[in-house]
């Protein structure tokens, strides 16, 4: 199997988050006072994003038969 293309533009947004991260909505969006949103997927500005993406990619590659090198 040959990997010919990978969508890097949305790479960090595919990883599931392994912690509870809450944020306020950006300007222009409204929630009732005192409410926040809980992220379900990674975002570019999170410190965890590169590591979460790497783990997600590694698991996917191993599931498709690739083996990691030491």
mmCIF file as Biopython writes it, N, C-alpha, C and O atoms, coordinates in Angstrom:
data_model
#
loop_
_atom_site.group_PDB
_atom_site.id
_atom_site.type_symbol
_atom_site.label_atom_id
_atom_site.label_alt_id
_atom_site.label_comp_id
_atom_site.label_asym_id
_atom_site.label_entity_id
_atom_site.label_seq_id
_atom_site.pdbx_PDB_ins_code
_atom_site.Cartn_x
_atom_site.Cartn_y
_atom_site.Cartn_z
_atom_site.occupancy
_atom_site.B_iso_or_equiv
_atom_site.auth_seq_id
_atom_site.auth_asym_id
_atom_site.pdbx_PDB_model_num
ATOM 1   N N  . UNK A ? 1  ? 0.844   -1.172 0.000  1.0 0.0 1  A 1 
ATOM 2   C CA . UNK A ? 1  ? 0.000   0.000  0.000  1.0 0.0 1  A 1 
ATOM 3   C C  . UNK A ? 1  ? 0.889   1.234  0.000  1.0 0.0 1  A 1 
ATOM 4   O O  . UNK A ? 1  ? 1.826   1.324  0.793  1.0 0.0 1  A 1 
ATOM 5   N N  . UNK A ? 2  ? 0.610   2.163  -0.862 1.0 0.0 2  A 1 
ATOM 6   C CA . UNK A ? 2  ? 1.388   3.388  -0.956 1.0 0.0 2  A 1 
ATOM 7   C C  . UNK A ? 2  ? 0.553   4.568  -0.482 1.0 0.0 2  A 1 
ATOM 8   O O  . UNK A ? 2  ? -0.606  4.715  -0.872 1.0 0.0 2  A 1 
ATOM 9   N N  . UNK A ? 3  ? 1.138   5.392  0.348  1.0 0.0 3  A 1 
ATOM 10  C CA . UNK A ? 3  ? 0.472   6.595  0.826  1.0 0.0 3  A 1 
ATOM 11  C C  . UNK A ? 3  ? 0.871   7.724  -0.104 1.0 0.0 3  A 1 
ATOM 12  O O  . UNK A ? 3  ? 2.028   8.142  -0.120 1.0 0.0 3  A 1 
ATOM 13  N N  . UNK A ? 4  ? -0.094  8.224  -0.890 1.0 0.0 4  A 1 
ATOM 14  C CA . UNK A ? 4  ? 0.216   9.231  -1.896 1.0 0.0 4  A 1 
ATOM 15  C C  . UNK A ? 4  ? -0.123  10.640 -1.454 1.0 0.0 4  A 1 
ATOM 16  O O  . UNK A ? 4  ? 0.486   11.595 -1.935 1.0 0.0 4  A 1 
ATOM 17  N N  . UNK A ? 5  ? -1.071  10.793 -0.556 1.0 0.0 5  A 1 
ATOM 18  C CA . UNK A ? 5  ? -1.508  12.133 -0.184 1.0 0.0 5  A 1 
ATOM 19  C C  . UNK A ? 5  ? -2.034  12.134 1.242  1.0 0.0 5  A 1 
ATOM 20  O O  . UNK A ? 5  ? -2.676  11.180 1.683  1.0 0.0 5  A 1 
ATOM 21  N N  . UNK A ? 6  ? -1.757  13.203 1.947  1.0 0.0 6  A 1 
ATOM 22  C CA . UNK A ? 6  ? -2.299  13.369 3.289  1.0 0.0 6  A 1 
ATOM 23  C C  . UNK A ? 6  ? -2.758  14.809 3.415  1.0 0.0 6  A 1 
ATOM 24  O O  . UNK A ? 6  ? -2.019  15.725 3.052  1.0 0.0 6  A 1 
ATOM 25  N N  . UNK A ? 7  ? -3.960  15.026 3.921  1.0 0.0 7  A 1 
ATOM 26  C CA . UNK A ? 7  ? -4.517  16.367 4.069  1.0 0.0 7  A 1 
ATOM 27  C C  . UNK A ? 7  ? -3.937  17.018 5.313  1.0 0.0 7  A 1 
ATOM 28  O O  . UNK A ? 7  ? -4.462  16.839 6.412  1.0 0.0 7  A 1 
ATOM 29  N N  . UNK A ? 8  ? -2.875  17.762 5.150  1.0 0.0 8  A 1 
ATOM 30  C CA . UNK A ? 8  ? -2.207  18.406 6.285  1.0 0.0 8  A 1 
ATOM 31  C C  . UNK A ? 8  ? -3.016  19.598 6.784  1.0 0.0 8  A 1 
ATOM 32  O O  . UNK A ? 8  ? -2.901  19.963 7.954  1.0 0.0 8  A 1 
ATOM 33  N N  . UNK A ? 9  ? -3.818  20.203 5.945  1.0 0.0 9  A 1 
ATOM 34  C CA . UNK A ? 9  ? -4.587  21.377 6.336  1.0 0.0 9  A 1 
ATOM 35  C C  . UNK A ? 9  ? -5.455  21.102 7.555  1.0 0.0 9  A 1 
ATOM 36  O O  . UNK A ? 9  ? -5.539  21.947 8.447  1.0 0.0 9  A 1 
ATOM 37  N N  . UNK A ? 10 ? -6.091  19.963 7.616  1.0 0.0 10 A 1 
ATOM 38  C CA . UNK A ? 10 ? -6.960  19.632 8.739  1.0 0.0 10 A 1 
ATOM 39  C C  . UNK A ? 10 ? -6.375  18.591 9.671  1.0 0.0 10 A 1 
ATOM 40  O O  . UNK A ? 10 ? -7.108  17.954 10.428 1.0 0.0 10 A 1 
ATOM 41  N N  . UNK A ? 11 ? -5.064  18.411 9.627  1.0 0.0 11 A 1 
ATOM 42  C CA . UNK A ? 11 ? -4.431  17.314 10.367 1.0 0.0 11 A 1 
ATOM 43  C C  . UNK A ? 11 ? -4.690  17.385 11.867 1.0 0.0 11 A 1 
ATOM 44  O O  . UNK A ? 11 ? -5.051  16.375 12.472 1.0 0.0 11 A 1 
ATOM 45  N N  . UNK A ? 12 ? -4.517  18.537 12.474 1.0 0.0 12 A 1 
ATOM 46  C CA . UNK A ? 12 ? -4.659  18.634 13.924 1.0 0.0 12 A 1 
ATOM 47  C C  . UNK A ? 12 ? -6.108  18.577 14.373 1.0 0.0 12 A 1 
ATOM 48  O O  . UNK A ? 12 ? -6.375  18.452 15.568 1.0 0.0 12 A 1 
ATOM 49  N N  . UNK A ? 13 ? -7.038  18.665 13.454 1.0 0.0 13 A 1 
ATOM 50  C CA . UNK A ? 13 ? -8.444  18.686 13.827 1.0 0.0 13 A 1 
ATOM 51  C C  . UNK A ? 13 ? -9.075  17.297 13.767 1.0 0.0 13 A 1 
ATOM 52  O O  . UNK A ? 13 ? -10.285 17.164 13.951 1.0 0.0 13 A 1 
ATOM 53  N N  . UNK A ? 14 ? -8.286  16.274 13.514 1.0 0.0 14 A 1 
ATOM 54  C CA . UNK A ? 14 ? -8.829  14.919 13.419 1.0 0.0 14 A 1 
ATOM 55  C C  . UNK A ? 14 ? -8.653  14.127 14.702 1.0 0.0 14 A 1 
ATOM 56  O O  . UNK A ? 14 ? -9.302  13.097 14.890 1.0 0.0 14 A 1 
ATOM 57  N N  . UNK A ? 15 ? -7.795  14.589 15.574 1.0 0.0 15 A 1 
ATOM 58  C CA . UNK A ? 15 ? -7.456  13.818 16.774 1.0 0.0 15 A 1 
ATOM 59  C C  . UNK A ? 15 ? -8.476  14.033 17.886 1.0 0.0 15 A 1 
ATOM 60  O O  . UNK A ? 15 ? -8.912  15.157 18.136 1.0 0.0 15 A 1 
ATOM 61  N N  . UNK A ? 16 ? -8.848  12.953 18.542 1.0 0.0 16 A 1 
ATOM 62  C CA . UNK A ? 16 ? -9.697  13.051 19.724 1.0 0.0 16 A 1 
ATOM 63  C C  . UNK A ? 16 ? -8.871  13.579 20.890 1.0 0.0 16 A 1 
ATOM 64  O O  . UNK A ? 16 ? -7.674  13.309 20.982 1.0 0.0 16 A 1 
ATOM 65  N N  . UNK A ? 17 ? -9.503  14.320 21.765 1.0 0.0 17 A 1 
ATOM 66  C CA . UNK A ? 17 ? -8.818  14.898 22.915 1.0 0.0 17 A 1 
ATOM 67  C C  . UNK A ? 17 ? -8.856  13.905 24.070 1.0 0.0 17 A 1 
ATOM 68  O O  . UNK A ? 17 ? -9.876  13.262 24.319 1.0 0.0 17 A 1 
ATOM 69  N N  . UNK A ? 18 ? -7.731  13.788 24.770 1.0 0.0 18 A 1 
ATOM 70  C CA . UNK A ? 18 ? -7.639  12.847 25.882 1.0 0.0 18 A 1 
ATOM 71  C C  . UNK A ? 18 ? -7.818  13.519 27.244 1.0 0.0 18 A 1 
ATOM 72  O O  . UNK A ? 18 ? -7.490  12.928 28.273 1.0 0.0 18 A 1 
ATOM 73  N N  . UNK A ? 19 ? -8.334  14.748 27.257 1.0 0.0 19 A 1 
ATOM 74  C CA . UNK A ? 19 ? -8.562  15.481 28.504 1.0 0.0 19 A 1 
ATOM 75  C C  . UNK A ? 19 ? -9.818  16.335 28.338 1.0 0.0 19 A 1 
ATOM 76  O O  . UNK A ? 19 ? -10.304 16.522 27.223 1.0 0.0 19 A 1 
ATOM 77  N N  . UNK A ? 20 ? -10.336 16.847 29.442 1.0 0.0 20 A 1 
ATOM 78  C CA . UNK A ? 20 ? -11.485 17.752 29.379 1.0 0.0 20 A 1 
ATOM 79  C C  . UNK A ? 20 ? -10.988 19.172 29.154 1.0 0.0 20 A 1 
ATOM 80  O O  . UNK A ? 20 ? -10.313 19.740 30.012 1.0 0.0 20 A 1 
ATOM 81  N N  . UNK A ? 21 ? -11.320 19.745 28.005 1.0 0.0 21 A 1 
ATOM 82  C CA . UNK A ? 21 ? -10.916 21.111 27.688 1.0 0.0 21 A 1 
ATOM 83  C C  . UNK A ? 21 ? -12.181 21.896 27.348 1.0 0.0 21 A 1 
ATOM 84  O O  . UNK A ? 21 ? -12.940 21.530 26.451 1.0 0.0 21 A 1 
ATOM 85  N N  . UNK A ? 22 ? -12.386 22.981 28.086 1.0 0.0 22 A 1 
ATOM 86  C CA . UNK A ? 22 ? -13.551 23.837 27.900 1.0 0.0 22 A 1 
ATOM 87  C C  . UNK A ? 22 ? -13.098 25.196 27.397 1.0 0.0 22 A 1 
ATOM 88  O O  . UNK A ? 22 ? -11.995 25.645 27.707 1.0 0.0 22 A 1 
ATOM 89  N N  . UNK A ? 23 ? -13.947 25.844 26.624 1.0 0.0 23 A 1 
ATOM 90  C CA . UNK A ? 23 ? -13.609 27.177 26.128 1.0 0.0 23 A 1 
ATOM 91  C C  . UNK A ? 23 ? -14.871 28.010 25.953 1.0 0.0 23 A 1 
ATOM 92  O O  . UNK A ? 23 ? -15.976 27.479 25.839 1.0 0.0 23 A 1 
ATOM 93  N N  . UNK A ? 24 ? -14.685 29.320 25.933 1.0 0.0 24 A 1 
ATOM 94  C CA . UNK A ? 24 ? -15.782 30.229 25.616 1.0 0.0 24 A 1 
ATOM 95  C C  . UNK A ? 24 ? -15.926 30.285 24.105 1.0 0.0 24 A 1 
ATOM 96  O O  . UNK A ? 24 ? -14.969 30.029 23.374 1.0 0.0 24 A 1 
ATOM 97  N N  . UNK A ? 25 ? -17.105 30.615 23.644 1.0 0.0 25 A 1 
ATOM 98  C CA . UNK A ? 25 ? -17.324 30.760 22.210 1.0 0.0 25 A 1 
ATOM 99  C C  . UNK A ? 25 ? -16.661 32.036 21.709 1.0 0.0 25 A 1 
ATOM 100 O O  . UNK A ? 25 ? -16.521 32.999 22.463 1.0 0.0 25 A 1 
ATOM 101 N N  . UNK A ? 26 ? -16.253 32.053 20.446 1.0 0.0 26 A 1 
ATOM 102 C CA . UNK A ? 26 ? -15.664 33.269 19.886 1.0 0.0 26 A 1 
ATOM 103 C C  . UNK A ? 26 ? -16.711 34.373 19.756 1.0 0.0 26 A 1 
ATOM 104 O O  . UNK A ? 26 ? -17.910 34.096 19.788 1.0 0.0 26 A 1 
ATOM 105 N N  . UNK A ? 27 ? -16.264 35.624 19.608 1.0 0.0 27 A 1 
ATOM 106 C CA . UNK A ? 27 ? -17.213 36.726 19.455 1.0 0.0 27 A 1 
ATOM 107 C C  . UNK A ? 27 ? -18.189 36.473 18.305 1.0 0.0 27 A 1 
ATOM 108 O O  . UNK A ? 27 ? -17.809 35.958 17.253 1.0 0.0 27 A 1 
ATOM 109 N N  . UNK A ? 28 ? -19.423 36.836 18.520 1.0 0.0 28 A 1 
ATOM 110 C CA . UNK A ? 28 ? -20.452 36.640 17.503 1.0 0.0 28 A 1 
ATOM 111 C C  . UNK A ? 28 ? -21.343 35.436 17.767 1.0 0.0 28 A 1 
ATOM 112 O O  . UNK A ? 28 ? -22.436 35.343 17.207 1.0 0.0 28 A 1 
ATOM 113 N N  . UNK A ? 29 ? -20.898 34.525 18.600 1.0 0.0 29 A 1 
ATOM 114 C CA . UNK A ? 29 ? -21.681 33.361 18.989 1.0 0.0 29 A 1 
ATOM 115 C C  . UNK A ? 29 ? -22.154 33.569 20.420 1.0 0.0 29 A 1 
ATOM 116 O O  . UNK A ? 29 ? -21.458 34.184 21.228 1.0 0.0 29 A 1 
ATOM 117 N N  . UNK A ? 30 ? -23.323 33.062 20.727 1.0 0.0 30 A 1 
ATOM 118 C CA . UNK A ? 30 ? -23.882 33.324 22.041 1.0 0.0 30 A 1 
ATOM 119 C C  . UNK A ? 30 ? -24.342 32.043 22.722 1.0 0.0 30 A 1 
ATOM 120 O O  . UNK A ? 30 ? -24.932 31.160 22.100 1.0 0.0 30 A 1 
ATOM 121 N N  . UNK A ? 31 ? -24.058 31.969 24.002 1.0 0.0 31 A 1 
ATOM 122 C CA . UNK A ? 31 ? -24.543 30.913 24.888 1.0 0.0 31 A 1 
ATOM 123 C C  . UNK A ? 31 ? -25.190 31.592 26.088 1.0 0.0 31 A 1 
ATOM 124 O O  . UNK A ? 31 ? -24.920 32.764 26.351 1.0 0.0 31 A 1 
ATOM 125 N N  . UNK A ? 32 ? -26.031 30.884 26.812 1.0 0.0 32 A 1 
ATOM 126 C CA . UNK A ? 32 ? -26.551 31.465 28.050 1.0 0.0 32 A 1 
ATOM 127 C C  . UNK A ? 32 ? -25.395 31.831 28.991 1.0 0.0 32 A 1 
ATOM 128 O O  . UNK A ? 32 ? -24.344 31.190 28.958 1.0 0.0 32 A 1 
ATOM 129 N N  . UNK A ? 33 ? -25.583 32.847 29.820 1.0 0.0 33 A 1 
ATOM 130 C CA . UNK A ? 33 ? -24.519 33.256 30.742 1.0 0.0 33 A 1 
ATOM 131 C C  . UNK A ? 33 ? -24.053 32.088 31.619 1.0 0.0 33 A 1 
ATOM 132 O O  . UNK A ? 33 ? -24.858 31.287 32.093 1.0 0.0 33 A 1 
ATOM 133 N N  . UNK A ? 34 ? -22.750 32.015 31.819 1.0 0.0 34 A 1 
ATOM 134 C CA . UNK A ? 34 ? -22.168 30.974 32.653 1.0 0.0 34 A 1 
ATOM 135 C C  . UNK A ? 34 ? -21.939 29.648 31.940 1.0 0.0 34 A 1 
ATOM 136 O O  . UNK A ? 34 ? -21.453 28.702 32.560 1.0 0.0 34 A 1 
ATOM 137 N N  . UNK A ? 35 ? -22.268 29.551 30.672 1.0 0.0 35 A 1 
ATOM 138 C CA . UNK A ? 35 ? -22.095 28.310 29.908 1.0 0.0 35 A 1 
ATOM 139 C C  . UNK A ? 35 ? -20.819 28.375 29.075 1.0 0.0 35 A 1 
ATOM 140 O O  . UNK A ? 35 ? -20.418 29.446 28.617 1.0 0.0 35 A 1 
ATOM 141 N N  . UNK A ? 36 ? -20.196 27.237 28.886 1.0 0.0 36 A 1 
ATOM 142 C CA . UNK A ? 36 ? -19.030 27.097 28.023 1.0 0.0 36 A 1 
ATOM 143 C C  . UNK A ? 36 ? -19.231 25.876 27.138 1.0 0.0 36 A 1 
ATOM 144 O O  . UNK A ? 36 ? -20.229 25.167 27.272 1.0 0.0 36 A 1 
ATOM 145 N N  . UNK A ? 37 ? -18.297 25.631 26.243 1.0 0.0 37 A 1 
ATOM 146 C CA . UNK A ? 37 ? -18.382 24.436 25.404 1.0 0.0 37 A 1 
ATOM 147 C C  . UNK A ? 37 ? -17.196 23.520 25.714 1.0 0.0 37 A 1 
ATOM 148 O O  . UNK A ? 37 ? -16.116 23.988 26.075 1.0 0.0 37 A 1 
ATOM 149 N N  . UNK A ? 38 ? -17.409 22.224 25.570 1.0 0.0 38 A 1 
ATOM 150 C CA . UNK A ? 38 ? -16.363 21.227 25.778 1.0 0.0 38 A 1 
ATOM 151 C C  . UNK A ? 38 ? -15.892 20.751 24.410 1.0 0.0 38 A 1 
ATOM 152 O O  . UNK A ? 38 ? -16.698 20.334 23.578 1.0 0.0 38 A 1 
ATOM 153 N N  . UNK A ? 39 ? -14.589 20.816 24.183 1.0 0.0 39 A 1 
ATOM 154 C CA . UNK A ? 39 ? -14.043 20.381 22.906 1.0 0.0 39 A 1 
ATOM 155 C C  . UNK A ? 39 ? -14.058 18.860 22.805 1.0 0.0 39 A 1 
ATOM 156 O O  . UNK A ? 39 ? -13.770 18.159 23.775 1.0 0.0 39 A 1 
ATOM 157 N N  . UNK A ? 40 ? -14.394 18.364 21.626 1.0 0.0 40 A 1 
ATOM 158 C CA . UNK A ? 40 ? -14.368 16.927 21.378 1.0 0.0 40 A 1 
ATOM 159 C C  . UNK A ? 40 ? -13.221 16.535 20.451 1.0 0.0 40 A 1 
ATOM 160 O O  . UNK A ? 40 ? -12.791 15.382 20.435 1.0 0.0 40 A 1 
ATOM 161 N N  . UNK A ? 41 ? -12.737 17.494 19.688 1.0 0.0 41 A 1 
ATOM 162 C CA . UNK A ? 41 ? -11.625 17.263 18.774 1.0 0.0 41 A 1 
ATOM 163 C C  . UNK A ? 41 ? -10.551 18.307 19.029 1.0 0.0 41 A 1 
ATOM 164 O O  . UNK A ? 41 ? -10.812 19.356 19.618 1.0 0.0 41 A 1 
ATOM 165 N N  . UNK A ? 42 ? -9.366  18.010 18.587 1.0 0.0 42 A 1 
ATOM 166 C CA . UNK A ? 42 ? -8.237  18.898 18.769 1.0 0.0 42 A 1 
ATOM 167 C C  . UNK A ? 42 ? -8.363  20.137 17.883 1.0 0.0 42 A 1 
ATOM 168 O O  . UNK A ? 42 ? -9.016  20.097 16.840 1.0 0.0 42 A 1 
ATOM 169 N N  . UNK A ? 43 ? -7.743  21.226 18.298 1.0 0.0 43 A 1 
ATOM 170 C CA . UNK A ? 43 ? -7.673  22.462 17.525 1.0 0.0 43 A 1 
ATOM 171 C C  . UNK A ? 43 ? -6.210  22.860 17.369 1.0 0.0 43 A 1 
ATOM 172 O O  . UNK A ? 43 ? -5.356  22.426 18.142 1.0 0.0 43 A 1 
ATOM 173 N N  . UNK A ? 44 ? -5.924  23.692 16.361 1.0 0.0 44 A 1 
ATOM 174 C CA . UNK A ? 44 ? -4.548  24.082 16.078 1.0 0.0 44 A 1 
ATOM 175 C C  . UNK A ? 44 ? -3.837  24.709 17.267 1.0 0.0 44 A 1 
ATOM 176 O O  . UNK A ? 44 ? -2.657  24.434 17.487 1.0 0.0 44 A 1 
ATOM 177 N N  . UNK A ? 45 ? -4.510  25.529 18.027 1.0 0.0 45 A 1 
ATOM 178 C CA . UNK A ? 45 ? -3.846  26.299 19.077 1.0 0.0 45 A 1 
ATOM 179 C C  . UNK A ? 45 ? -3.642  25.532 20.378 1.0 0.0 45 A 1 
ATOM 180 O O  . UNK A ? 45 ? -3.070  26.083 21.318 1.0 0.0 45 A 1 
ATOM 181 N N  . UNK A ? 46 ? -4.080  24.306 20.465 1.0 0.0 46 A 1 
ATOM 182 C CA . UNK A ? 46 ? -3.871  23.524 21.687 1.0 0.0 46 A 1 
ATOM 183 C C  . UNK A ? 46 ? -2.428  23.010 21.754 1.0 0.0 46 A 1 
ATOM 184 O O  . UNK A ? 46 ? -1.863  22.589 20.744 1.0 0.0 46 A 1 
ATOM 185 N N  . UNK A ? 47 ? -1.854  23.050 22.929 1.0 0.0 47 A 1 
ATOM 186 C CA . UNK A ? 47 ? -0.498  22.514 23.101 1.0 0.0 47 A 1 
ATOM 187 C C  . UNK A ? 47 ? -0.438  21.024 22.814 1.0 0.0 47 A 1 
ATOM 188 O O  . UNK A ? 47 ? 0.592   20.515 22.374 1.0 0.0 47 A 1 
ATOM 189 N N  . UNK A ? 48 ? -1.539  20.321 23.062 1.0 0.0 48 A 1 
ATOM 190 C CA . UNK A ? 48 ? -1.574  18.870 22.889 1.0 0.0 48 A 1 
ATOM 191 C C  . UNK A ? 48 ? -1.743  18.447 21.425 1.0 0.0 48 A 1 
ATOM 192 O O  . UNK A ? 48 ? -1.544  17.276 21.104 1.0 0.0 48 A 1 
ATOM 193 N N  . UNK A ? 49 ? -2.101  19.368 20.539 1.0 0.0 49 A 1 
ATOM 194 C CA . UNK A ? 49 ? -2.464  19.007 19.162 1.0 0.0 49 A 1 
ATOM 195 C C  . UNK A ? 49 ? -1.406  18.201 18.418 1.0 0.0 49 A 1 
ATOM 196 O O  . UNK A ? 49 ? -1.746  17.164 17.849 1.0 0.0 49 A 1 
ATOM 197 N N  . UNK A ? 50 ? -0.143  18.618 18.392 1.0 0.0 50 A 1 
ATOM 198 C CA . UNK A ? 50 ? 0.834   17.811 17.646 1.0 0.0 50 A 1 
ATOM 199 C C  . UNK A ? 50 ? 0.963   16.383 18.181 1.0 0.0 50 A 1 
ATOM 200 O O  . UNK A ? 50 ? 1.027   15.436 17.396 1.0 0.0 50 A 1 
ATOM 201 N N  . UNK A ? 51 ? 1.003   16.218 19.498 1.0 0.0 51 A 1 
ATOM 202 C CA . UNK A ? 51 ? 1.128   14.877 20.083 1.0 0.0 51 A 1 
ATOM 203 C C  . UNK A ? 51 ? -0.100  14.018 19.820 1.0 0.0 51 A 1 
ATOM 204 O O  . UNK A ? 51 ? 0.023   12.829 19.526 1.0 0.0 51 A 1 
ATOM 205 N N  . UNK A ? 52 ? -1.291  14.620 19.926 1.0 0.0 52 A 1 
ATOM 206 C CA . UNK A ? 52 ? -2.525  13.876 19.668 1.0 0.0 52 A 1 
ATOM 207 C C  . UNK A ? 52 ? -2.606  13.445 18.214 1.0 0.0 52 A 1 
ATOM 208 O O  . UNK A ? 52 ? -3.026  12.326 17.918 1.0 0.0 52 A 1 
ATOM 209 N N  . UNK A ? 53 ? -2.206  14.329 17.302 1.0 0.0 53 A 1 
ATOM 210 C CA . UNK A ? 53 ? -2.218  13.965 15.888 1.0 0.0 53 A 1 
ATOM 211 C C  . UNK A ? 53 ? -1.214  12.854 15.612 1.0 0.0 53 A 1 
ATOM 212 O O  . UNK A ? 53 ? -1.520  11.909 14.885 1.0 0.0 53 A 1 
ATOM 213 N N  . UNK A ? 54 ? -0.022  12.959 16.185 1.0 0.0 54 A 1 
ATOM 214 C CA . UNK A ? 54 ? 0.984   11.923 15.973 1.0 0.0 54 A 1 
ATOM 215 C C  . UNK A ? 54 ? 0.480   10.562 16.448 1.0 0.0 54 A 1 
ATOM 216 O O  . UNK A ? 54 ? 0.649   9.559  15.755 1.0 0.0 54 A 1 
ATOM 217 N N  . UNK A ? 55 ? -0.137  10.529 17.627 1.0 0.0 55 A 1 
ATOM 218 C CA . UNK A ? 55 ? -0.674  9.275  18.158 1.0 0.0 55 A 1 
ATOM 219 C C  . UNK A ? 55 ? -1.780  8.731  17.248 1.0 0.0 55 A 1 
ATOM 220 O O  . UNK A ? 55 ? -1.802  7.537  16.951 1.0 0.0 55 A 1 
ATOM 221 N N  . UNK A ? 56 ? -2.691  9.594  16.807 1.0 0.0 56 A 1 
ATOM 222 C CA . UNK A ? 56 ? -3.785  9.172  15.922 1.0 0.0 56 A 1 
ATOM 223 C C  . UNK A ? 56 ? -3.241  8.597  14.615 1.0 0.0 56 A 1 
ATOM 224 O O  . UNK A ? 56 ? -3.706  7.558  14.146 1.0 0.0 56 A 1 
ATOM 225 N N  . UNK A ? 57 ? -2.257  9.277  14.033 1.0 0.0 57 A 1 
ATOM 226 C CA . UNK A ? 57 ? -1.651  8.800  12.781 1.0 0.0 57 A 1 
ATOM 227 C C  . UNK A ? 57 ? -0.920  7.481  12.998 1.0 0.0 57 A 1 
ATOM 228 O O  . UNK A ? 57 ? -1.031  6.570  12.178 1.0 0.0 57 A 1 
ATOM 229 N N  . UNK A ? 58 ? -0.177  7.372  14.091 1.0 0.0 58 A 1 
ATOM 230 C CA . UNK A ? 58 ? 0.555   6.143  14.376 1.0 0.0 58 A 1 
ATOM 231 C C  . UNK A ? 58 ? -0.383  4.949  14.522 1.0 0.0 58 A 1 
ATOM 232 O O  . UNK A ? 58 ? -0.120  3.884  13.964 1.0 0.0 58 A 1 
ATOM 233 N N  . UNK A ? 59 ? -1.476  5.118  15.267 1.0 0.0 59 A 1 
ATOM 234 C CA . UNK A ? 59 ? -2.452  4.042  15.440 1.0 0.0 59 A 1 
ATOM 235 C C  . UNK A ? 59 ? -3.057  3.649  14.092 1.0 0.0 59 A 1 
ATOM 236 O O  . UNK A ? 59 ? -3.212  2.462  13.805 1.0 0.0 59 A 1 
ATOM 237 N N  . UNK A ? 60 ? -3.397  4.635  13.269 1.0 0.0 60 A 1 
ATOM 238 C CA . UNK A ? 60 ? -3.986  4.363  11.953 1.0 0.0 60 A 1 
ATOM 239 C C  . UNK A ? 60 ? -3.007  3.576  11.081 1.0 0.0 60 A 1 
ATOM 240 O O  . UNK A ? 60 ? -3.391  2.594  10.445 1.0 0.0 60 A 1 
ATOM 241 N N  . UNK A ? 61 ? -1.748  4.004  11.052 1.0 0.0 61 A 1 
ATOM 242 C CA . UNK A ? 61 ? -0.759  3.322  10.213 1.0 0.0 61 A 1 
ATOM 243 C C  . UNK A ? 61 ? -0.523  1.886  10.677 1.0 0.0 61 A 1 
ATOM 244 O O  . UNK A ? 61 ? -0.418  0.982  9.847  1.0 0.0 61 A 1 
ATOM 245 N N  . UNK A ? 62 ? -0.438  1.664  11.987 1.0 0.0 62 A 1 
ATOM 246 C CA . UNK A ? 62 ? -0.242  0.304  12.508 1.0 0.0 62 A 1 
ATOM 247 C C  . UNK A ? 62 ? -1.453  -0.568 12.181 1.0 0.0 62 A 1 
ATOM 248 O O  . UNK A ? 62 ? -1.296  -1.739 11.838 1.0 0.0 62 A 1 
ATOM 249 N N  . UNK A ? 63 ? -2.651  -0.008 12.285 1.0 0.0 63 A 1 
ATOM 250 C CA . UNK A ? 63 ? -3.863  -0.778 11.951 1.0 0.0 63 A 1 
ATOM 251 C C  . UNK A ? 63 ? -3.904  -1.178 10.483 1.0 0.0 63 A 1 
ATOM 252 O O  . UNK A ? 63 ? -4.534  -2.177 10.134 1.0 0.0 63 A 1 
ATOM 253 N N  . UNK A ? 64 ? -3.241  -0.414 9.619  1.0 0.0 64 A 1 
ATOM 254 C CA . UNK A ? 64 ? -3.222  -0.738 8.202  1.0 0.0 64 A 1 
ATOM 255 C C  . UNK A ? 64 ? -1.971  -1.521 7.796  1.0 0.0 64 A 1 
ATOM 256 O O  . UNK A ? 64 ? -1.681  -1.654 6.607  1.0 0.0 64 A 1 
ATOM 257 N N  . UNK A ? 65 ? -1.238  -2.035 8.771  1.0 0.0 65 A 1 
ATOM 258 C CA . UNK A ? 65 ? -0.146  -2.950 8.472  1.0 0.0 65 A 1 
ATOM 259 C C  . UNK A ? 65 ? 1.242   -2.341 8.452  1.0 0.0 65 A 1 
ATOM 260 O O  . UNK A ? 65 ? 2.213   -3.066 8.237  1.0 0.0 65 A 1 
ATOM 261 N N  . UNK A ? 66 ? 1.377   -1.061 8.663  1.0 0.0 66 A 1 
ATOM 262 C CA . UNK A ? 66 ? 2.700   -0.464 8.716  1.0 0.0 66 A 1 
ATOM 263 C C  . UNK A ? 66 ? 3.344   -0.800 10.048 1.0 0.0 66 A 1 
ATOM 264 O O  . UNK A ? 66 ? 2.636   -1.006 11.034 1.0 0.0 66 A 1 
ATOM 265 N N  . UNK A ? 67 ? 4.657   -0.861 10.102 1.0 0.0 67 A 1 
ATOM 266 C CA . UNK A ? 67 ? 5.361   -1.129 11.345 1.0 0.0 67 A 1 
ATOM 267 C C  . UNK A ? 67 ? 6.297   0.022  11.661 1.0 0.0 67 A 1 
ATOM 268 O O  . UNK A ? 67 ? 6.978   0.530  10.770 1.0 0.0 67 A 1 
ATOM 269 N N  . UNK A ? 68 ? 6.338   0.436  12.908 1.0 0.0 68 A 1 
ATOM 270 C CA . UNK A ? 68 ? 7.240   1.533  13.283 1.0 0.0 68 A 1 
ATOM 271 C C  . UNK A ? 68 ? 8.697   1.089  13.247 1.0 0.0 68 A 1 
ATOM 272 O O  . UNK A ? 68 ? 9.005   -0.074 13.510 1.0 0.0 68 A 1 
ATOM 273 N N  . UNK A ? 69 ? 9.584   2.012  12.924 1.0 0.0 69 A 1 
ATOM 274 C CA . UNK A ? 69 ? 11.014  1.720  12.968 1.0 0.0 69 A 1 
ATOM 275 C C  . UNK A ? 69 ? 11.576  2.238  14.279 1.0 0.0 69 A 1 
ATOM 276 O O  . UNK A ? 69 ? 11.055  3.193  14.855 1.0 0.0 69 A 1 
ATOM 277 N N  . UNK A ? 70 ? 12.614  1.620  14.733 1.0 0.0 70 A 1 
ATOM 278 C CA . UNK A ? 70 ? 13.227  2.039  16.006 1.0 0.0 70 A 1 
ATOM 279 C C  . UNK A ? 70 ? 14.301  3.066  15.766 1.0 0.0 70 A 1 
ATOM 280 O O  . UNK A ? 70 ? 14.929  3.537  16.715 1.0 0.0 70 A 1 
#
